[in-house]
Amino acid sequence: MNLTLKDALAGGNALNFVRLALAGMVLLVHSWTLGGYAGAPTLGEIGYGHLAVAGFFAISGYLITASRMRLPLGRFLWNRAMRILPGFWVCLVFVAFVLAPIVSAVAGWNWSPWEALGYVWHNAALVITQDNIGSTPAGVALPGMWNGSLWTLVFEFLAYLCTATLFSLPLARHRPAIVSSTMLAVFLAAQFVTPALGVTSNSILHAMWLGTFYSAGSLLWALSSRIVVSPLALGVALAVFAVAVLTDSIKTLGAIPFAFIVLALGAVLPVRLGTERDISYGVYIYAFPLQQALAALGVQTAMGVEGFAAMSVGVTLPLAWLSWQFVERPAKGFKLSRFAVRKLQARHLSGI
């Protein structure tokens, strides 16, 4: 018997493994860019790295909407902050005060502790305003940028705040599909309107298509008790997504089918890797600076892109595990007092 999406994802599922695979896809694509190799693979209008990020946002839309509907506002906001910020802050400090000075000493770069402090301080609010630490990294295929993967995190957190706000409305509590579908329609329309208005800001354009995939995941959660996970449904989703690829409309037409594909994979794959130790976030935030370090040390000149990617995986996985074990997991378990939860909730509502 085919299960609904809700039932298929209830209990154990492979979503953490899917997210790890998506993080690995980002690492692999960056191997071309950071290793200085030509011919990075793309899928129609979108690179595979951006497609992986779209998958992250689709899964987040599903899971975060479910979390908001289950938790009171203050607890939801605290949990979201604890999931994303501690690991991010530690990554900033590690790059600024551990990785950058070590690589600088070997490569002969001029590392400055004041520039390193500025790197942490200027980026701490999730908005990345300083990519470099002084003149580092230098002499690499993508100079002046230590961690080009972090740009998505502010959009992720904004999606959390949007979900916290919209799903506090009485209508959302009773008719979540209406709110999710409206949100999806707004982002889809914005993707057509913003270019027509001459908007060229990458921040705005990224927000529009990332919001579309997030909203698609949210809508699939709202309809999850009616959507059946079956070979036919997956085949239809793949067919529609193929049309989106061929018509260069992945960011619009492809949003719902791609969101369903990644969620369905999480439902049907028998792999449980990452269920206890979700290192996907660590892989995502640490791979880029470690690849920059490897490139600065000339690793990519001694091997092809496949070898560079394999070496990147080898150095990233241990650090991602450490991040989960000693930063992310303890932060998830940190509880906020009831008074502090109410204060956080009141502060968010006062800003609505």
PyMOL commands that set and color helices and strands:
alter all, ss='L'
color gray80, all
select helices_A, chain A and resi 5-9+15-35+48-70+73-107+113-123+150-166+170-174+176-196+202-222+231-246+255-268+280-296+299-302+305-333+338-350
alter helices_A, ss='H'
color red, helices_A
select strands_A, chain A and resi 3-4+42-43+46-47+228-229
alter strands_A, ss='S'
color yellow, strands_A
deselect
rebuild
show_as cartoon
